[in-house]
Amino acid sequence: MKILVTGAAGFIGFHLAQRLINDGHEVIGIDNLNHYYDVRLKLDRLQVLGIDPYEIAMGKREVSSVSRKFKFLKLDLINKTELQRLFEEEDFEIVFNLAAQAGVRYSIDQPQAYIDSNVVGFANLLEACRHSKIKHLVYASSSSIYGNNKEVPFKITDNVDHPISLYAATKKSNELMAHTYSHLFNIPTTGLRFFTVYGPWGRPDMATMLFAKAILNGDPIKVFNNGNLSRDFTYVDDIVEGVLKTMFRHQKVAQKKDENYRIYNLGNSEPVNLLTFIETMEKAFGKIAIKKMYPMQPGDVERTYADVEDLKKEFGYQPNTGIAEGIMLFKEWYCEYFLKKNPTPVS
């Protein structure tokens, strides 16, 4: 099966592409390799996938040295012309959209980046899918879409009309746009609201990476809302497993005349208090963190907690990586990557 993975050099996109390749699929990955965080980490992920970072050039498809089934193309979703050309030249059956401008806090200072990537770019992708008649579009939404919902766990049926960050607003817009294309053009679309993904090869701006760096360097950790926060931390392998569970949902649509458009939560369904999370990291790294308390940040939420019953019932989804195990696996990768191979941490 020929599959497109957008955001293939990103955290989740990299893990998904790796799994799809290992499962024997023909995969083309695209990424714009932007500078939201240090590009070295993105290039190192691609190297694991067999792509030489020194050979990457705009408009050129690089073939993996690890698997001939994987090719990489540097391409931005806002480049509508080149995106359409790619779809015309490749007969994609399934598209996984993991490309997005990430980060809640960054959206406060750089709103245009979110409109360009998450709204315009997603619209371009929908148009490309429409005209190439792909069988299924699976795309990343976010738990941020729930804002400060008081009822827990967060359910797909909850009202999400009041986002508190532009990032969340763009993800809500993705769901609305996908619904429209599913309705008008009969495109099966599946949106997945990811809940606080962590693990090896994670983003440097996320808590796990920030805390690890601070603990090892003896720097203070910024603990927002005085630690009165909880997150439904979900290990990246469990996220990828959930994504793959929905991969063939379009076949159910055809056989059972199910809805073209669906949304699911994708989380661990076991929220962890922020201070407990820090304590777990302290145990894994064998060092006590210096904690500095701060008030709540604008655009942030107090808690996330995923109701994943729909995903369990329909696809047998079952996350199986507890926080202690997940943090230990992250720690092993972090020490290998930063302390042995890269003495200077990625910023």
Stockholm file with secondary structure:
# STOCKHOLM 1.0

chainA/1-347         MKILVTGAAGFIGFHLAQRLINDGHEVIGIDNLNHYYDVRLKLDRLQVLGIDPYEIAMGKREVSSVSRKFKFLKLDLINKTELQRLFEEEDFEIVFNLAAQAGVRYSIDQPQAYIDSNVVGFANLLEACRHSKIKHLVYASSSSIYGNNKEVPFKITDNVDHPISLYAATKKSNELMAHTYSHLFNIPTTGLRFFTVYGPWGRPDMATMLFAKAILNGDPIKVFNNGNLSRDFTYVDDIVEGVLKTMFRHQKVAQKKDENYRIYNLGNSEPVNLLTFIETMEKAFGKIAIKKMYPMQPGDVERTYADVEDLKKEFGYQPNTGIAEGIMLFKEWYCEYFLKKNPTPVS
#=GR chainA/1-347 SS CEEEEETTTSHHHHHHHHHHHHTTCEEEEEECCCSSSCHHHHHHHHHHTTCCTTTCCTTCEEECSSCTTEEEEECCTTCHHHHHHHHHHSCCSEEEECCCCCCTTHHHHCHHHHIIIIIIHHHHHHHHHHHHTCSEEEEEEEGGGGTTCCSSSBCTTSCCCCCSSHHHHHHHHHHHHHHHHHHHHCCCEEEEEECCEESTTCCTTSHHHHHHHHHHHTCEEEEEGGGCCEECCEEHHHHHHHHHHTTTHHHHHHHHCCCSEEEEEESCSCCEEHHHHHHHHHHHHTSCCEEEEECCCTTCCSBCCBCCHHHHHHHCCCCCCCHHHHHHHHHHHHIIIIIIICSSCCC
#=GC SS_cons         CEEEEETTTSHHHHHHHHHHHHTTCEEEEEECCCSSSCHHHHHHHHHHTTCCTTTCCTTCEEECSSCTTEEEEECCTTCHHHHHHHHHHSCCSEEEECCCCCCTTHHHHCHHHHIIIIIIHHHHHHHHHHHHTCSEEEEEEEGGGGTTCCSSSBCTTSCCCCCSSHHHHHHHHHHHHHHHHHHHHCCCEEEEEECCEESTTCCTTSHHHHHHHHHHHTCEEEEEGGGCCEECCEEHHHHHHHHHHTTTHHHHHHHHCCCSEEEEEESCSCCEEHHHHHHHHHHHHTSCCEEEEECCCTTCCSBCCBCCHHHHHHHCCCCCCCHHHHHHHHHHHHIIIIIIICSSCCC
//
